[in-house]
Amino acid sequence: MTPSPPDIYFLHIPKTAGSSLAAMIRDAYPVQERLHVHQWNHIVRMDRDRIQQYRCYTGHFGTSFYSLLDRNIATITLLRDPCERSISHLLHAERDWERKLRGVWWIAPRWMRRKFRDGWTKPHTTSVMGNFQTRSLGVDVDLNPFLGKPSEKDYGFLLRDAQKGQTMEEILERAKRRLDTMAVVGTVERFSESLDLICDFLNIPAPETPPVENVAPGRSIQNRYRASGEFPPEYIAAIDAANEYDRQLYEYANQLMDRQWEKRRVSSKASV
């Protein structure tokens, strides 16, 4: 008899192929055991006692989810090359604004695109979007004060407010320690390996074809913006400068993944 999957929190950092992975994870649990809420400002509308009733949680909650759960829970996450994730996040924001502005003054989307892309040289943008993965894992956000209060605030602003008084060096070390405690740490660039590790942990078979959801039109999770020529070198340099701590965390995540993968290899060899 195959054991049931453990209680799990998939800490989904935006633009890390998480939609593809989250759908697969949710399918491993009965529908009544999955929390069908994926944004922080939606979960705070729920009764706190009701939140405890589920076994499978997937969402853009960062560390804030732990402030609402009354038990320890196994956590998995995926990281992505910081430059690739940042550009993907930017393009998603552009598409979102273009949808909102459709039918309005025809020049607005072009103006908005320039505004977004110039933002990586502006401190007010990098304070919200820069080093986003490190801050998502290394900044503790308490959602209890927000319970029952409607908000449309972007999670990046919650992180910015909660990290006041902390240095990025402190946040990076806390993010590394958070990764150390996780059941599985994967990366987008090693998606197939990450998928195998996660399926092993959940006691479910790995899919023959990796799941793909919420990928930009005409792209795949293997595409690389850095090498596409779509963005000039100075723009790439600005993004790299705004994500120096994410780069360190990403390299650390790959080291953890190497160890997890080696442990899996040894275990598989021993069982033969």
C-alpha positions as CSV (number, residue, x, y, z in Angstrom):
1,M,0.0,0.0,0.0
2,T,1.4,3.4,-1.1
3,P,1.6,5.8,1.9
4,S,-0.4,9.0,1.6
5,P,1.6,12.1,0.9
6,P,2.7,14.2,3.9
7,D,1.2,17.5,4.8
8,I,3.0,20.0,2.6
9,Y,3.4,23.7,2.0
10,F,4.7,24.6,-1.4
11,L,6.3,28.1,-0.9
12,H,5.7,29.4,-4.4
13,I,7.9,32.3,-5.3
14,P,6.4,34.1,-8.2
15,K,7.8,33.3,-11.7
16,T,9.6,30.1,-10.7
17,A,7.5,27.7,-12.8
18,G,5.5,27.2,-9.6
19,S,2.1,27.1,-11.3
20,S,3.2,24.0,-13.2
21,L,4.4,22.4,-10.1
22,A,1.5,23.5,-7.8
23,A,-1.1,21.8,-10.0
24,M,0.7,18.5,-9.8
25,I,1.1,18.8,-6.1
26,R,-2.6,19.6,-5.5
27,D,-3.6,16.6,-7.6
28,A,-1.9,14.3,-5.1
29,Y,-4.5,15.2,-2.4
30,P,-8.2,14.8,-2.2
31,V,-10.0,18.1,-3.1
32,Q,-11.2,18.7,0.5
33,E,-7.6,18.6,1.7
34,R,-6.3,21.3,-0.5
35,L,-6.4,25.0,0.3
36,H,-7.8,26.6,-2.8
37,V,-6.3,30.1,-2.1
38,H,-3.0,31.2,-3.5
39,Q,-2.6,34.9,-2.6
40,W,-1.8,36.4,0.8
41,N,-4.7,39.0,0.6
42,H,-7.1,36.1,0.0
43,I,-5.9,33.8,2.8
44,V,-6.4,36.6,5.4
45,R,-10.1,36.7,4.5
46,M,-10.4,33.2,5.9
47,D,-11.2,32.2,9.4
48,R,-7.9,31.2,11.1
49,D,-9.3,27.9,12.4
50,R,-10.4,27.0,9.0
51,I,-6.9,27.4,7.6
52,Q,-5.7,24.6,9.9
53,Q,-8.0,22.0,8.4
54,Y,-6.1,21.4,5.2
55,R,-3.1,19.3,4.4
56,C,-1.9,20.8,1.1
57,Y,-1.0,24.4,0.8
58,T,0.4,26.1,-2.4
59,G,0.6,29.8,-2.8
60,H,2.5,33.1,-2.9
61,F,2.6,33.4,0.8
62,G,6.4,33.4,1.4
63,T,7.2,33.0,5.1
64,S,4.0,34.8,6.1
65,F,2.1,31.5,5.9
66,Y,3.9,30.1,9.0
67,S,2.3,32.9,11.0
68,L,-1.1,31.5,10.3
69,L,-0.5,27.8,10.7
70,D,-0.6,26.3,14.2
71,R,1.7,23.4,13.4
72,N,5.0,22.7,11.8
73,I,4.8,21.6,8.1
74,A,7.2,20.2,5.5
75,T,8.0,22.8,2.9
76,I,9.3,22.7,-0.6
77,T,10.3,25.5,-2.9
78,L,11.9,26.3,-6.3
79,L,14.3,29.0,-7.0
80,R,15.2,30.4,-10.4
81,D,18.2,32.2,-11.9
82,P,17.7,35.7,-10.6
83,C,18.1,37.5,-13.9
84,E,15.6,35.1,-15.6
85,R,13.1,35.4,-12.7
86,S,13.3,39.2,-12.6
87,I,12.7,39.6,-16.3
88,S,9.8,37.1,-16.2
89,H,8.3,39.1,-13.3
90,L,8.7,42.3,-15.2
91,L,7.1,40.9,-18.4
92,H,4.2,39.5,-16.4
93,A,3.6,43.0,-14.8
94,E,3.7,44.5,-18.3
95,R,1.2,42.1,-19.7
96,D,-1.1,42.7,-16.6
97,W,-1.0,46.4,-17.2
98,E,-1.6,46.1,-20.9
99,R,-4.7,44.0,-20.1
100,K,-6.0,46.7,-17.7
101,L,-5.3,49.5,-20.2
102,R,-6.7,47.9,-23.3
103,G,-9.1,50.2,-25.0
104,V,-7.6,53.2,-23.3
105,W,-5.3,55.7,-24.9
106,W,-3.3,53.7,-27.5
107,I,0.1,54.9,-26.4
108,A,-0.4,53.9,-22.7
109,P,1.0,50.3,-23.0
110,R,4.2,51.6,-24.7
111,W,4.6,54.2,-22.0
112,M,4.0,51.7,-19.2
113,R,6.5,49.3,-20.8
114,R,9.2,52.0,-20.7
115,K,8.2,52.8,-17.1
116,F,8.6,49.1,-16.0
117,R,11.8,48.5,-17.8
118,D,13.4,51.8,-16.6
119,G,12.5,50.8,-13.1
120,W,15.5,48.5,-12.5
121,T,17.6,51.6,-12.2
122,K,15.3,53.2,-9.7
123,P,15.7,52.6,-5.9
124,H,11.9,52.5,-5.3
125,T,11.6,49.6,-7.8
126,T,14.6,47.6,-6.6
127,S,13.4,48.0,-3.0
128,V,10.3,46.0,-3.9
129,M,11.4,43.7,-6.7
130,G,15.2,43.3,-6.2
131,N,16.5,40.2,-4.4
132,F,12.9,39.0,-4.2
133,Q,13.7,35.4,-3.6
134,T,16.1,36.1,-0.8
135,R,13.6,38.4,0.9
136,S,10.7,36.0,0.3
137,L,12.6,33.3,2.3
138,G,14.6,35.5,4.7
139,V,12.0,38.1,5.8
140,D,9.4,37.0,8.3
141,V,6.0,38.5,7.6
142,D,3.2,38.3,10.2
143,L,-0.2,38.2,8.6
144,N,-2.2,38.1,11.8
145,P,-2.7,41.9,11.9
146,F,-4.2,41.6,8.4
147,L,-6.8,39.0,9.2
148,G,-10.3,40.0,8.2
149,K,-9.0,43.2,6.5
150,P,-9.3,43.5,2.7
151,S,-6.2,44.6,1.0
152,E,-4.9,44.8,-2.6
153,K,-1.3,45.5,-1.5
154,D,1.4,43.6,-3.5
155,Y,3.4,41.1,-1.4
156,G,6.6,42.9,-2.4
157,F,5.5,45.9,-0.3
158,L,4.8,43.7,2.7
159,L,8.3,42.3,2.4
160,R,9.8,45.8,2.1
161,D,7.9,47.0,5.2
162,A,8.8,43.9,7.3
163,Q,12.5,44.0,6.5
164,K,13.1,47.6,7.9
165,G,16.0,47.7,10.2
166,Q,17.6,44.5,8.8
167,T,20.6,44.2,6.5
168,M,20.5,42.2,3.4
169,E,23.4,40.1,4.8
170,E,21.2,39.1,7.8
171,I,18.3,38.4,5.5
172,L,20.4,36.2,3.2
173,E,21.7,34.1,6.1
174,R,18.2,33.6,7.4
175,A,17.1,32.6,3.8
176,K,19.9,30.0,3.7
177,R,18.8,28.6,7.1
178,R,15.2,28.4,5.8
179,L,16.4,26.4,2.8
180,D,18.3,24.1,5.1
181,T,15.1,23.1,6.9
182,M,13.1,22.4,3.7
183,A,12.1,18.9,2.6
184,V,13.0,19.7,-1.0
185,V,14.8,22.6,-2.6
186,G,14.7,22.7,-6.4
187,T,15.5,25.1,-9.2
188,V,13.7,26.0,-12.5
189,E,16.9,25.3,-14.5
190,R,16.9,21.8,-13.1
191,F,13.2,21.3,-13.3
192,S,13.2,17.6,-14.2
193,E,15.5,16.7,-11.3
194,S,13.5,18.9,-9.0
195,L,10.3,17.2,-10.0
196,D,11.8,13.7,-9.3
197,L,12.9,14.9,-5.8
198,I,9.5,16.3,-5.0
199,C,7.6,13.2,-6.3
200,D,9.8,11.0,-4.2
201,F,9.0,13.0,-1.1
202,L,5.3,13.0,-1.8
203,N,5.3,9.3,-2.5
204,I,3.8,9.8,-6.0
205,P,5.0,8.7,-9.4
206,A,6.8,11.3,-11.5
207,P,4.8,12.3,-14.6
208,E,6.1,11.1,-17.9
209,T,5.8,14.7,-19.3
210,P,6.7,17.6,-16.9
211,P,3.6,19.7,-16.2
212,V,3.5,23.1,-17.9
213,E,1.1,25.9,-16.8
214,N,1.2,29.7,-16.8
215,V,4.1,30.0,-19.2
216,A,4.3,33.1,-21.3
217,P,3.1,32.8,-24.9
218,G,5.8,31.4,-27.2
219,R,8.2,30.5,-24.4
220,S,9.1,27.5,-22.3
221,I,10.6,27.2,-18.9
222,Q,13.9,26.3,-20.6
223,N,14.2,29.6,-22.5
224,R,16.8,32.1,-21.3
225,Y,16.2,35.8,-21.5
226,R,19.9,36.6,-20.9
227,A,20.9,35.0,-24.1
228,S,17.9,36.1,-26.2
229,G,19.3,39.4,-27.3
230,E,15.9,41.0,-26.4
231,F,17.4,43.0,-23.6
232,P,20.6,45.2,-23.9
233,P,23.7,44.4,-21.8
234,E,23.3,47.5,-19.7
235,Y,19.8,46.4,-18.8
236,I,20.9,42.9,-17.8
237,A,23.7,44.5,-15.8
238,A,21.2,46.6,-13.9
239,I,19.1,43.6,-13.0
240,D,22.2,41.6,-11.9
241,A,23.3,44.5,-9.7
242,A,19.8,44.6,-8.1
243,N,19.9,40.9,-7.4
244,E,23.3,40.2,-6.0
245,Y,22.0,38.4,-2.9
246,D,19.5,36.4,-4.9
247,R,22.5,35.2,-6.9
248,Q,24.2,34.0,-3.8
249,L,21.1,32.3,-2.6
250,Y,20.5,30.6,-5.9
251,E,24.0,29.2,-5.9
252,Y,23.4,27.9,-2.3
253,A,20.1,26.3,-3.4
254,N,22.0,24.5,-6.2
255,Q,24.5,23.1,-3.7
256,L,21.6,21.9,-1.5
257,M,20.0,20.3,-4.5
258,D,23.3,18.5,-5.4
259,R,23.4,17.0,-2.0
260,Q,19.7,16.0,-2.2
261,W,20.2,14.4,-5.6
262,E,23.3,12.5,-4.4
263,K,21.4,11.2,-1.4
264,R,18.7,10.0,-3.8
265,R,21.2,8.3,-6.1
266,V,22.9,6.5,-3.2
267,S,19.5,5.4,-1.8
268,S,18.4,4.1,-5.2
269,K,21.6,2.2,-5.6
270,A,21.3,0.6,-2.2
271,S,17.8,-0.6,-2.8
272,V,18.7,-2.5,-6.0
